[in-house]
Amino acid sequence: INNTSAVENVNIHISKLGNILTIKSDAAIMHLYLVDVSGKVLVNDRLASVDTTSITLPASGVFVLFLETSQGYIARKVIHN
């Protein structure tokens, strides 16, 4: 997990505890997608412009987390063992 980064002037912090992924952003998160390496969408959540949210990760694997924020789109690779 890439813990802290700035993309499109958005600071994002992603943390993982067990199979819970917590995402914090300084921009409003409006939509969240979690996609596996085959391209299957596992999570597709529309959010009420929140700055913090959590999701439960499925079984172990490599995933891509896509966030639509008020400042643009962000993608991060997530590895869950």
Secondary structure as UniProt FT lines:
FT   STRAND          4..7
FT   TURN            8..9
FT   STRAND          10..17
FT   TURN            18..19
FT   STRAND          20..36
FT   TURN            37..38
FT   STRAND          41..56
FT   STRAND          61..69
FT   TURN            70..71
FT   STRAND          72..80
//
